[in-house]
Amino acid sequence: MPTDVPLVAPARALAYHHVARVTLAREMTPLQAWWAMQARPLPGLALAFRLRDAISARFGVKRIGGFSGDRPTQVAAGDRLDFFLVEEARPDLLVLTERDRHLDVMTCLSTEGRVFTVTSSVKVHNAFGRLYMIPVGLAHRVIVAAMLRRLPRA
């Protein structure tokens, strides 16, 4: 894993931090691994995003809509990848963020050889952000694990 994988805030200030990795069947860039994770959507994930949007919108959180299935051939800082802002794009690292008044989320996709790592970090700003992260933090671990299990066969 690249040693310079960033976090959204210093570790002591995070409300959530999760790292998951898998050894791929072949080397991929972080963007290629992202496409592979999105290739076969997890059952129920679209419904989960719709529920998230319906509930969160009542608290002033913008709707994210979920994953589009779009497959750009490249991304650069400032581009959008689904609901994420691309903050950095290198051959071994893709830094994706979503920030609002409740929380800041950073998901980093990194590769080193055939090892692919997803590093997620969240800094909350208020009570709604803390409450939001209770179910989302648990669901995130399950969703990422399920997506990564599919990758070695991708």
Phi and psi in radians as a Rosetta constraint file:
Dihedral C 1 N 2 CA 2 C 2 CIRCULARHARMONIC -0.984 0.35
Dihedral N 2 CA 2 C 2 N 3 CIRCULARHARMONIC 2.451 0.35
Dihedral C 2 N 3 CA 3 C 3 CIRCULARHARMONIC -1.324 0.35
Dihedral N 3 CA 3 C 3 N 4 CIRCULARHARMONIC -0.218 0.35
Dihedral C 3 N 4 CA 4 C 4 CIRCULARHARMONIC -1.814 0.35
Dihedral N 4 CA 4 C 4 N 5 CIRCULARHARMONIC 0.545 0.35
Dihedral C 4 N 5 CA 5 C 5 CIRCULARHARMONIC -1.233 0.35
Dihedral N 5 CA 5 C 5 N 6 CIRCULARHARMONIC 2.081 0.35
Dihedral C 5 N 6 CA 6 C 6 CIRCULARHARMONIC -1.386 0.35
Dihedral N 6 CA 6 C 6 N 7 CIRCULARHARMONIC 2.831 0.35
Dihedral C 6 N 7 CA 7 C 7 CIRCULARHARMONIC -2.038 0.35
Dihedral N 7 CA 7 C 7 N 8 CIRCULARHARMONIC 2.771 0.35
Dihedral C 7 N 8 CA 8 C 8 CIRCULARHARMONIC -1.201 0.35
Dihedral N 8 CA 8 C 8 N 9 CIRCULARHARMONIC -0.363 0.35
Dihedral C 8 N 9 CA 9 C 9 CIRCULARHARMONIC -2.753 0.35
Dihedral N 9 CA 9 C 9 N 10 CIRCULARHARMONIC 2.948 0.35
Dihedral C 9 N 10 CA 10 C 10 CIRCULARHARMONIC -0.973 0.35
Dihedral N 10 CA 10 C 10 N 11 CIRCULARHARMONIC 2.543 0.35
Dihedral C 10 N 11 CA 11 C 11 CIRCULARHARMONIC -0.894 0.35
Dihedral N 11 CA 11 C 11 N 12 CIRCULARHARMONIC -0.682 0.35
Dihedral C 11 N 12 CA 12 C 12 CIRCULARHARMONIC -1.194 0.35
Dihedral N 12 CA 12 C 12 N 13 CIRCULARHARMONIC -0.315 0.35
Dihedral C 12 N 13 CA 13 C 13 CIRCULARHARMONIC -1.692 0.35
Dihedral N 13 CA 13 C 13 N 14 CIRCULARHARMONIC 0.012 0.35
Dihedral C 13 N 14 CA 14 C 14 CIRCULARHARMONIC -1.434 0.35
Dihedral N 14 CA 14 C 14 N 15 CIRCULARHARMONIC 2.476 0.35
Dihedral C 14 N 15 CA 15 C 15 CIRCULARHARMONIC -1.593 0.35
Dihedral N 15 CA 15 C 15 N 16 CIRCULARHARMONIC -0.342 0.35
Dihedral C 15 N 16 CA 16 C 16 CIRCULARHARMONIC -2.663 0.35
Dihedral N 16 CA 16 C 16 N 17 CIRCULARHARMONIC 2.386 0.35
Dihedral C 16 N 17 CA 17 C 17 CIRCULARHARMONIC -2.624 0.35
Dihedral N 17 CA 17 C 17 N 18 CIRCULARHARMONIC 2.179 0.35
Dihedral C 17 N 18 CA 18 C 18 CIRCULARHARMONIC -2.485 0.35
Dihedral N 18 CA 18 C 18 N 19 CIRCULARHARMONIC 2.343 0.35
Dihedral C 18 N 19 CA 19 C 19 CIRCULARHARMONIC -2.199 0.35
Dihedral N 19 CA 19 C 19 N 20 CIRCULARHARMONIC 2.260 0.35
Dihedral C 19 N 20 CA 20 C 20 CIRCULARHARMONIC -2.377 0.35
Dihedral N 20 CA 20 C 20 N 21 CIRCULARHARMONIC 2.496 0.35
Dihedral C 20 N 21 CA 21 C 21 CIRCULARHARMONIC -2.491 0.35
Dihedral N 21 CA 21 C 21 N 22 CIRCULARHARMONIC 2.794 0.35
Dihedral C 21 N 22 CA 22 C 22 CIRCULARHARMONIC -2.584 0.35
Dihedral N 22 CA 22 C 22 N 23 CIRCULARHARMONIC 2.623 0.35
Dihedral C 22 N 23 CA 23 C 23 CIRCULARHARMONIC -1.616 0.35
Dihedral N 23 CA 23 C 23 N 24 CIRCULARHARMONIC 2.155 0.35
Dihedral C 23 N 24 CA 24 C 24 CIRCULARHARMONIC -1.430 0.35
Dihedral N 24 CA 24 C 24 N 25 CIRCULARHARMONIC 2.775 0.35
Dihedral C 24 N 25 CA 25 C 25 CIRCULARHARMONIC -1.172 0.35
Dihedral N 25 CA 25 C 25 N 26 CIRCULARHARMONIC -0.504 0.35
Dihedral C 25 N 26 CA 26 C 26 CIRCULARHARMONIC -2.591 0.35
Dihedral N 26 CA 26 C 26 N 27 CIRCULARHARMONIC 2.837 0.35
Dihedral C 26 N 27 CA 27 C 27 CIRCULARHARMONIC -1.175 0.35
Dihedral N 27 CA 27 C 27 N 28 CIRCULARHARMONIC 2.480 0.35
Dihedral C 27 N 28 CA 28 C 28 CIRCULARHARMONIC -2.467 0.35
Dihedral N 28 CA 28 C 28 N 29 CIRCULARHARMONIC 2.747 0.35
Dihedral C 28 N 29 CA 29 C 29 CIRCULARHARMONIC -1.381 0.35
Dihedral N 29 CA 29 C 29 N 30 CIRCULARHARMONIC 2.856 0.35
Dihedral C 29 N 30 CA 30 C 30 CIRCULARHARMONIC -0.996 0.35
Dihedral N 30 CA 30 C 30 N 31 CIRCULARHARMONIC -0.665 0.35
Dihedral C 30 N 31 CA 31 C 31 CIRCULARHARMONIC -1.168 0.35
Dihedral N 31 CA 31 C 31 N 32 CIRCULARHARMONIC -0.705 0.35
Dihedral C 31 N 32 CA 32 C 32 CIRCULARHARMONIC -1.105 0.35
Dihedral N 32 CA 32 C 32 N 33 CIRCULARHARMONIC -0.689 0.35
Dihedral C 32 N 33 CA 33 C 33 CIRCULARHARMONIC -1.154 0.35
Dihedral N 33 CA 33 C 33 N 34 CIRCULARHARMONIC -0.665 0.35
Dihedral C 33 N 34 CA 34 C 34 CIRCULARHARMONIC -1.018 0.35
Dihedral N 34 CA 34 C 34 N 35 CIRCULARHARMONIC -0.828 0.35
Dihedral C 34 N 35 CA 35 C 35 CIRCULARHARMONIC -1.043 0.35
Dihedral N 35 CA 35 C 35 N 36 CIRCULARHARMONIC -0.763 0.35
Dihedral C 35 N 36 CA 36 C 36 CIRCULARHARMONIC -1.099 0.35
Dihedral N 36 CA 36 C 36 N 37 CIRCULARHARMONIC -0.669 0.35
Dihedral C 36 N 37 CA 37 C 37 CIRCULARHARMONIC -1.151 0.35
Dihedral N 37 CA 37 C 37 N 38 CIRCULARHARMONIC -0.576 0.35
Dihedral C 37 N 38 CA 38 C 38 CIRCULARHARMONIC -1.535 0.35
Dihedral N 38 CA 38 C 38 N 39 CIRCULARHARMONIC -0.184 0.35
Dihedral C 38 N 39 CA 39 C 39 CIRCULARHARMONIC -1.054 0.35
Dihedral N 39 CA 39 C 39 N 40 CIRCULARHARMONIC -0.714 0.35
Dihedral C 39 N 40 CA 40 C 40 CIRCULARHARMONIC -2.132 0.35
Dihedral N 40 CA 40 C 40 N 41 CIRCULARHARMONIC 1.656 0.35
Dihedral C 40 N 41 CA 41 C 41 CIRCULARHARMONIC -0.996 0.35
Dihedral N 41 CA 41 C 41 N 42 CIRCULARHARMONIC 2.473 0.35
Dihedral C 41 N 42 CA 42 C 42 CIRCULARHARMONIC -1.154 0.35
Dihedral N 42 CA 42 C 42 N 43 CIRCULARHARMONIC 2.404 0.35
Dihedral C 42 N 43 CA 43 C 43 CIRCULARHARMONIC -1.016 0.35
Dihedral N 43 CA 43 C 43 N 44 CIRCULARHARMONIC 2.344 0.35
Dihedral C 43 N 44 CA 44 C 44 CIRCULARHARMONIC 1.499 0.35
Dihedral N 44 CA 44 C 44 N 45 CIRCULARHARMONIC -0.183 0.35
Dihedral C 44 N 45 CA 45 C 45 CIRCULARHARMONIC -1.177 0.35
Dihedral N 45 CA 45 C 45 N 46 CIRCULARHARMONIC -0.700 0.35
Dihedral C 45 N 46 CA 46 C 46 CIRCULARHARMONIC -1.075 0.35
Dihedral N 46 CA 46 C 46 N 47 CIRCULARHARMONIC -0.717 0.35
Dihedral C 46 N 47 CA 47 C 47 CIRCULARHARMONIC -1.122 0.35
Dihedral N 47 CA 47 C 47 N 48 CIRCULARHARMONIC -0.716 0.35
Dihedral C 47 N 48 CA 48 C 48 CIRCULARHARMONIC -1.061 0.35
Dihedral N 48 CA 48 C 48 N 49 CIRCULARHARMONIC -0.720 0.35
Dihedral C 48 N 49 CA 49 C 49 CIRCULARHARMONIC -1.153 0.35
Dihedral N 49 CA 49 C 49 N 50 CIRCULARHARMONIC -0.689 0.35
Dihedral C 49 N 50 CA 50 C 50 CIRCULARHARMONIC -1.104 0.35
Dihedral N 50 CA 50 C 50 N 51 CIRCULARHARMONIC -0.748 0.35
Dihedral C 50 N 51 CA 51 C 51 CIRCULARHARMONIC -1.109 0.35
Dihedral N 51 CA 51 C 51 N 52 CIRCULARHARMONIC -0.766 0.35
Dihedral C 51 N 52 CA 52 C 52 CIRCULARHARMONIC -1.007 0.35
Dihedral N 52 CA 52 C 52 N 53 CIRCULARHARMONIC -0.820 0.35
Dihedral C 52 N 53 CA 53 C 53 CIRCULARHARMONIC -1.133 0.35
Dihedral N 53 CA 53 C 53 N 54 CIRCULARHARMONIC -0.744 0.35
Dihedral C 53 N 54 CA 54 C 54 CIRCULARHARMONIC -1.101 0.35
Dihedral N 54 CA 54 C 54 N 55 CIRCULARHARMONIC -0.736 0.35
Dihedral C 54 N 55 CA 55 C 55 CIRCULARHARMONIC -1.320 0.35
Dihedral N 55 CA 55 C 55 N 56 CIRCULARHARMONIC -0.863 0.35
Dihedral C 55 N 56 CA 56 C 56 CIRCULARHARMONIC -1.157 0.35
Dihedral N 56 CA 56 C 56 N 57 CIRCULARHARMONIC -0.571 0.35
Dihedral C 56 N 57 CA 57 C 57 CIRCULARHARMONIC -1.046 0.35
Dihedral N 57 CA 57 C 57 N 58 CIRCULARHARMONIC -0.500 0.35
Dihedral C 57 N 58 CA 58 C 58 CIRCULARHARMONIC -1.180 0.35
Dihedral N 58 CA 58 C 58 N 59 CIRCULARHARMONIC -0.274 0.35
Dihedral C 58 N 59 CA 59 C 59 CIRCULARHARMONIC -1.935 0.35
Dihedral N 59 CA 59 C 59 N 60 CIRCULARHARMONIC 0.304 0.35
Dihedral C 59 N 60 CA 60 C 60 CIRCULARHARMONIC 1.431 0.35
Dihedral N 60 CA 60 C 60 N 61 CIRCULARHARMONIC 0.275 0.35
Dihedral C 60 N 61 CA 61 C 61 CIRCULARHARMONIC -1.607 0.35
Dihedral N 61 CA 61 C 61 N 62 CIRCULARHARMONIC 2.308 0.35
Dihedral C 61 N 62 CA 62 C 62 CIRCULARHARMONIC -1.213 0.35
Dihedral N 62 CA 62 C 62 N 63 CIRCULARHARMONIC 2.595 0.35
Dihedral C 62 N 63 CA 63 C 63 CIRCULARHARMONIC -1.240 0.35
Dihedral N 63 CA 63 C 63 N 64 CIRCULARHARMONIC 2.434 0.35
Dihedral C 63 N 64 CA 64 C 64 CIRCULARHARMONIC -1.878 0.35
Dihedral N 64 CA 64 C 64 N 65 CIRCULARHARMONIC -0.400 0.35
Dihedral C 64 N 65 CA 65 C 65 CIRCULARHARMONIC 1.324 0.35
Dihedral N 65 CA 65 C 65 N 66 CIRCULARHARMONIC -0.242 0.35
Dihedral C 65 N 66 CA 66 C 66 CIRCULARHARMONIC 1.627 0.35
Dihedral N 66 CA 66 C 66 N 67 CIRCULARHARMONIC -2.808 0.35
Dihedral C 66 N 67 CA 67 C 67 CIRCULARHARMONIC -1.630 0.35
Dihedral N 67 CA 67 C 67 N 68 CIRCULARHARMONIC 2.361 0.35
Dihedral C 67 N 68 CA 68 C 68 CIRCULARHARMONIC -1.511 0.35
Dihedral N 68 CA 68 C 68 N 69 CIRCULARHARMONIC -0.446 0.35
Dihedral C 68 N 69 CA 69 C 69 CIRCULARHARMONIC 1.515 0.35
Dihedral N 69 CA 69 C 69 N 70 CIRCULARHARMONIC -0.035 0.35
Dihedral C 69 N 70 CA 70 C 70 CIRCULARHARMONIC -1.083 0.35
Dihedral N 70 CA 70 C 70 N 71 CIRCULARHARMONIC 2.560 0.35
Dihedral C 70 N 71 CA 71 C 71 CIRCULARHARMONIC -2.235 0.35
Dihedral N 71 CA 71 C 71 N 72 CIRCULARHARMONIC 1.327 0.35
Dihedral C 71 N 72 CA 72 C 72 CIRCULARHARMONIC -1.112 0.35
Dihedral N 72 CA 72 C 72 N 73 CIRCULARHARMONIC 2.575 0.35
Dihedral C 72 N 73 CA 73 C 73 CIRCULARHARMONIC -1.371 0.35
Dihedral N 73 CA 73 C 73 N 74 CIRCULARHARMONIC -0.368 0.35
Dihedral C 73 N 74 CA 74 C 74 CIRCULARHARMONIC -2.756 0.35
Dihedral N 74 CA 74 C 74 N 75 CIRCULARHARMONIC 2.754 0.35
Dihedral C 74 N 75 CA 75 C 75 CIRCULARHARMONIC -2.376 0.35
Dihedral N 75 CA 75 C 75 N 76 CIRCULARHARMONIC 2.722 0.35
Dihedral C 75 N 76 CA 76 C 76 CIRCULARHARMONIC -2.388 0.35
Dihedral N 76 CA 76 C 76 N 77 CIRCULARHARMONIC 2.857 0.35
Dihedral C 76 N 77 CA 77 C 77 CIRCULARHARMONIC -0.917 0.35
Dihedral N 77 CA 77 C 77 N 78 CIRCULARHARMONIC 2.315 0.35
Dihedral C 77 N 78 CA 78 C 78 CIRCULARHARMONIC 1.731 0.35
Dihedral N 78 CA 78 C 78 N 79 CIRCULARHARMONIC -0.307 0.35
Dihedral C 78 N 79 CA 79 C 79 CIRCULARHARMONIC -1.320 0.35
Dihedral N 79 CA 79 C 79 N 80 CIRCULARHARMONIC 2.894 0.35
Dihedral C 79 N 80 CA 80 C 80 CIRCULARHARMONIC -1.872 0.35
Dihedral N 80 CA 80 C 80 N 81 CIRCULARHARMONIC 2.426 0.35
Dihedral C 80 N 81 CA 81 C 81 CIRCULARHARMONIC -2.170 0.35
Dihedral N 81 CA 81 C 81 N 82 CIRCULARHARMONIC 1.734 0.35
Dihedral C 81 N 82 CA 82 C 82 CIRCULARHARMONIC 0.979 0.35
Dihedral N 82 CA 82 C 82 N 83 CIRCULARHARMONIC -2.213 0.35
Dihedral C 82 N 83 CA 83 C 83 CIRCULARHARMONIC -1.526 0.35
Dihedral N 83 CA 83 C 83 N 84 CIRCULARHARMONIC -0.076 0.35
Dihedral C 83 N 84 CA 84 C 84 CIRCULARHARMONIC -1.531 0.35
Dihedral N 84 CA 84 C 84 N 85 CIRCULARHARMONIC 2.574 0.35
Dihedral C 84 N 85 CA 85 C 85 CIRCULARHARMONIC -1.581 0.35
Dihedral N 85 CA 85 C 85 N 86 CIRCULARHARMONIC 2.294 0.35
Dihedral C 85 N 86 CA 86 C 86 CIRCULARHARMONIC -1.431 0.35
Dihedral N 86 CA 86 C 86 N 87 CIRCULARHARMONIC 2.009 0.35
Dihedral C 86 N 87 CA 87 C 87 CIRCULARHARMONIC -1.648 0.35
Dihedral N 87 CA 87 C 87 N 88 CIRCULARHARMONIC -0.472 0.35
Dihedral C 87 N 88 CA 88 C 88 CIRCULARHARMONIC -2.701 0.35
Dihedral N 88 CA 88 C 88 N 89 CIRCULARHARMONIC 2.454 0.35
Dihedral C 88 N 89 CA 89 C 89 CIRCULARHARMONIC -2.417 0.35
Dihedral N 89 CA 89 C 89 N 90 CIRCULARHARMONIC 2.024 0.35
Dihedral C 89 N 90 CA 90 C 90 CIRCULARHARMONIC -2.277 0.35
Dihedral N 90 CA 90 C 90 N 91 CIRCULARHARMONIC 2.934 0.35
Dihedral C 90 N 91 CA 91 C 91 CIRCULARHARMONIC -1.047 0.35
Dihedral N 91 CA 91 C 91 N 92 CIRCULARHARMONIC -0.424 0.35
Dihedral C 91 N 92 CA 92 C 92 CIRCULARHARMONIC -2.004 0.35
Dihedral N 92 CA 92 C 92 N 93 CIRCULARHARMONIC 0.030 0.35
Dihedral C 92 N 93 CA 93 C 93 CIRCULARHARMONIC -2.672 0.35
Dihedral N 93 CA 93 C 93 N 94 CIRCULARHARMONIC 2.330 0.35
Dihedral C 93 N 94 CA 94 C 94 CIRCULARHARMONIC -2.235 0.35
Dihedral N 94 CA 94 C 94 N 95 CIRCULARHARMONIC 2.076 0.35
Dihedral C 94 N 95 CA 95 C 95 CIRCULARHARMONIC -1.861 0.35
Dihedral N 95 CA 95 C 95 N 96 CIRCULARHARMONIC 2.068 0.35
Dihedral C 95 N 96 CA 96 C 96 CIRCULARHARMONIC -2.062 0.35
Dihedral N 96 CA 96 C 96 N 97 CIRCULARHARMONIC 2.375 0.35
Dihedral C 96 N 97 CA 97 C 97 CIRCULARHARMONIC -2.351 0.35
Dihedral N 97 CA 97 C 97 N 98 CIRCULARHARMONIC 2.762 0.35
Dihedral C 97 N 98 CA 98 C 98 CIRCULARHARMONIC -2.511 0.35
Dihedral N 98 CA 98 C 98 N 99 CIRCULARHARMONIC 2.147 0.35
Dihedral C 98 N 99 CA 99 C 99 CIRCULARHARMONIC -2.240 0.35
Dihedral N 99 CA 99 C 99 N 100 CIRCULARHARMONIC 2.416 0.35
Dihedral C 99 N 100 CA 100 C 100 CIRCULARHARMONIC -2.591 0.35
Dihedral N 100 CA 100 C 100 N 101 CIRCULARHARMONIC -2.986 0.35
Dihedral C 100 N 101 CA 101 C 101 CIRCULARHARMONIC -1.272 0.35
Dihedral N 101 CA 101 C 101 N 102 CIRCULARHARMONIC -0.221 0.35
Dihedral C 101 N 102 CA 102 C 102 CIRCULARHARMONIC -1.669 0.35
Dihedral N 102 CA 102 C 102 N 103 CIRCULARHARMONIC -0.624 0.35
Dihedral C 102 N 103 CA 103 C 103 CIRCULARHARMONIC -2.856 0.35
Dihedral N 103 CA 103 C 103 N 104 CIRCULARHARMONIC 2.800 0.35
Dihedral C 103 N 104 CA 104 C 104 CIRCULARHARMONIC -2.027 0.35
Dihedral N 104 CA 104 C 104 N 105 CIRCULARHARMONIC 2.256 0.35
Dihedral C 104 N 105 CA 105 C 105 CIRCULARHARMONIC -2.053 0.35
Dihedral N 105 CA 105 C 105 N 106 CIRCULARHARMONIC 2.368 0.35
Dihedral C 105 N 106 CA 106 C 106 CIRCULARHARMONIC -2.299 0.35
Dihedral N 106 CA 106 C 106 N 107 CIRCULARHARMONIC 2.218 0.35
Dihedral C 106 N 107 CA 107 C 107 CIRCULARHARMONIC -2.099 0.35
Dihedral N 107 CA 107 C 107 N 108 CIRCULARHARMONIC 2.147 0.35
Dihedral C 107 N 108 CA 108 C 108 CIRCULARHARMONIC -1.951 0.35
Dihedral N 108 CA 108 C 108 N 109 CIRCULARHARMONIC 2.227 0.35
Dihedral C 108 N 109 CA 109 C 109 CIRCULARHARMONIC -1.855 0.35
Dihedral N 109 CA 109 C 109 N 110 CIRCULARHARMONIC 2.147 0.35
Dihedral C 109 N 110 CA 110 C 110 CIRCULARHARMONIC -2.353 0.35
Dihedral N 110 CA 110 C 110 N 111 CIRCULARHARMONIC 2.649 0.35
Dihedral C 110 N 111 CA 111 C 111 CIRCULARHARMONIC -2.299 0.35
Dihedral N 111 CA 111 C 111 N 112 CIRCULARHARMONIC 2.568 0.35
Dihedral C 111 N 112 CA 112 C 112 CIRCULARHARMONIC -2.518 0.35
Dihedral N 112 CA 112 C 112 N 113 CIRCULARHARMONIC 1.852 0.35
Dihedral C 112 N 113 CA 113 C 113 CIRCULARHARMONIC 1.107 0.35
Dihedral N 113 CA 113 C 113 N 114 CIRCULARHARMONIC -2.207 0.35
Dihedral C 113 N 114 CA 114 C 114 CIRCULARHARMONIC -1.634 0.35
Dihedral N 114 CA 114 C 114 N 115 CIRCULARHARMONIC 0.031 0.35
Dihedral C 114 N 115 CA 115 C 115 CIRCULARHARMONIC -1.543 0.35
Dihedral N 115 CA 115 C 115 N 116 CIRCULARHARMONIC 2.157 0.35
Dihedral C 115 N 116 CA 116 C 116 CIRCULARHARMONIC -1.974 0.35
Dihedral N 116 CA 116 C 116 N 117 CIRCULARHARMONIC 2.286 0.35
Dihedral C 116 N 117 CA 117 C 117 CIRCULARHARMONIC -2.213 0.35
Dihedral N 117 CA 117 C 117 N 118 CIRCULARHARMONIC 2.405 0.35
Dihedral C 117 N 118 CA 118 C 118 CIRCULARHARMONIC -1.959 0.35
Dihedral N 118 CA 118 C 118 N 119 CIRCULARHARMONIC 2.072 0.35
Dihedral C 118 N 119 CA 119 C 119 CIRCULARHARMONIC -2.036 0.35
Dihedral N 119 CA 119 C 119 N 120 CIRCULARHARMONIC 2.071 0.35
Dihedral C 119 N 120 CA 120 C 120 CIRCULARHARMONIC -2.044 0.35
Dihedral N 120 CA 120 C 120 N 121 CIRCULARHARMONIC 2.379 0.35
Dihedral C 120 N 121 CA 121 C 121 CIRCULARHARMONIC -2.450 0.35
Dihedral N 121 CA 121 C 121 N 122 CIRCULARHARMONIC 2.526 0.35
Dihedral C 121 N 122 CA 122 C 122 CIRCULARHARMONIC -2.391 0.35
Dihedral N 122 CA 122 C 122 N 123 CIRCULARHARMONIC 2.331 0.35
Dihedral C 122 N 123 CA 123 C 123 CIRCULARHARMONIC -2.010 0.35
Dihedral N 123 CA 123 C 123 N 124 CIRCULARHARMONIC 2.195 0.35
Dihedral C 123 N 124 CA 124 C 124 CIRCULARHARMONIC -1.662 0.35
Dihedral N 124 CA 124 C 124 N 125 CIRCULARHARMONIC 2.658 0.35
Dihedral C 124 N 125 CA 125 C 125 CIRCULARHARMONIC -1.968 0.35
Dihedral N 125 CA 125 C 125 N 126 CIRCULARHARMONIC -0.268 0.35
Dihedral C 125 N 126 CA 126 C 126 CIRCULARHARMONIC -2.789 0.35
Dihedral N 126 CA 126 C 126 N 127 CIRCULARHARMONIC -3.106 0.35
Dihedral C 126 N 127 CA 127 C 127 CIRCULARHARMONIC -1.084 0.35
Dihedral N 127 CA 127 C 127 N 128 CIRCULARHARMONIC -0.698 0.35
Dihedral C 127 N 128 CA 128 C 128 CIRCULARHARMONIC -1.084 0.35
Dihedral N 128 CA 128 C 128 N 129 CIRCULARHARMONIC -0.717 0.35
Dihedral C 128 N 129 CA 129 C 129 CIRCULARHARMONIC -1.047 0.35
Dihedral N 129 CA 129 C 129 N 130 CIRCULARHARMONIC -0.731 0.35
Dihedral C 129 N 130 CA 130 C 130 CIRCULARHARMONIC -1.141 0.35
Dihedral N 130 CA 130 C 130 N 131 CIRCULARHARMONIC -0.775 0.35
Dihedral C 130 N 131 CA 131 C 131 CIRCULARHARMONIC -1.114 0.35
Dihedral N 131 CA 131 C 131 N 132 CIRCULARHARMONIC -0.762 0.35
Dihedral C 131 N 132 CA 132 C 132 CIRCULARHARMONIC -1.001 0.35
Dihedral N 132 CA 132 C 132 N 133 CIRCULARHARMONIC -0.702 0.35
Dihedral C 132 N 133 CA 133 C 133 CIRCULARHARMONIC -1.286 0.35
Dihedral N 133 CA 133 C 133 N 134 CIRCULARHARMONIC -0.235 0.35
Dihedral C 133 N 134 CA 134 C 134 CIRCULARHARMONIC -1.092 0.35
Dihedral N 134 CA 134 C 134 N 135 CIRCULARHARMONIC -1.046 0.35
Dihedral C 134 N 135 CA 135 C 135 CIRCULARHARMONIC -1.281 0.35
Dihedral N 135 CA 135 C 135 N 136 CIRCULARHARMONIC -0.625 0.35
Dihedral C 135 N 136 CA 136 C 136 CIRCULARHARMONIC -1.169 0.35
Dihedral N 136 CA 136 C 136 N 137 CIRCULARHARMONIC -0.688 0.35
Dihedral C 136 N 137 CA 137 C 137 CIRCULARHARMONIC -1.061 0.35
Dihedral N 137 CA 137 C 137 N 138 CIRCULARHARMONIC -0.755 0.35
Dihedral C 137 N 138 CA 138 C 138 CIRCULARHARMONIC -1.171 0.35
Dihedral N 138 CA 138 C 138 N 139 CIRCULARHARMONIC -0.805 0.35
Dihedral C 138 N 139 CA 139 C 139 CIRCULARHARMONIC -1.125 0.35
Dihedral N 139 CA 139 C 139 N 140 CIRCULARHARMONIC -0.669 0.35
Dihedral C 139 N 140 CA 140 C 140 CIRCULARHARMONIC -1.001 0.35
Dihedral N 140 CA 140 C 140 N 141 CIRCULARHARMONIC -0.808 0.35
Dihedral C 140 N 141 CA 141 C 141 CIRCULARHARMONIC -1.045 0.35
Dihedral N 141 CA 141 C 141 N 142 CIRCULARHARMONIC -0.743 0.35
Dihedral C 141 N 142 CA 142 C 142 CIRCULARHARMONIC -1.176 0.35
Dihedral N 142 CA 142 C 142 N 143 CIRCULARHARMONIC -0.780 0.35
Dihedral C 142 N 143 CA 143 C 143 CIRCULARHARMONIC -1.132 0.35
Dihedral N 143 CA 143 C 143 N 144 CIRCULARHARMONIC -0.823 0.35
Dihedral C 143 N 144 CA 144 C 144 CIRCULARHARMONIC -1.090 0.35
Dihedral N 144 CA 144 C 144 N 145 CIRCULARHARMONIC -0.755 0.35
Dihedral C 144 N 145 CA 145 C 145 CIRCULARHARMONIC -1.058 0.35
Dihedral N 145 CA 145 C 145 N 146 CIRCULARHARMONIC -0.752 0.35
Dihedral C 145 N 146 CA 146 C 146 CIRCULARHARMONIC -1.130 0.35
Dihedral N 146 CA 146 C 146 N 147 CIRCULARHARMONIC -0.724 0.35
Dihedral C 146 N 147 CA 147 C 147 CIRCULARHARMONIC -1.146 0.35
Dihedral N 147 CA 147 C 147 N 148 CIRCULARHARMONIC -0.719 0.35
Dihedral C 147 N 148 CA 148 C 148 CIRCULARHARMONIC -1.189 0.35
Dihedral N 148 CA 148 C 148 N 149 CIRCULARHARMONIC -0.576 0.35
Dihedral C 148 N 149 CA 149 C 149 CIRCULARHARMONIC -1.072 0.35
Dihedral N 149 CA 149 C 149 N 150 CIRCULARHARMONIC -0.484 0.35
Dihedral C 149 N 150 CA 150 C 150 CIRCULARHARMONIC -1.406 0.35
Dihedral N 150 CA 150 C 150 N 151 CIRCULARHARMONIC -0.377 0.35
Dihedral C 150 N 151 CA 151 C 151 CIRCULARHARMONIC -1.158 0.35
Dihedral N 151 CA 151 C 151 N 152 CIRCULARHARMONIC -0.766 0.35
Dihedral C 151 N 152 CA 152 C 152 CIRCULARHARMONIC -0.984 0.35
Dihedral N 152 CA 152 C 152 N 153 CIRCULARHARMONIC -0.421 0.35
Dihedral C 152 N 153 CA 153 C 153 CIRCULARHARMONIC -1.604 0.35
Dihedral N 153 CA 153 C 153 N 154 CIRCULARHARMONIC -0.080 0.35
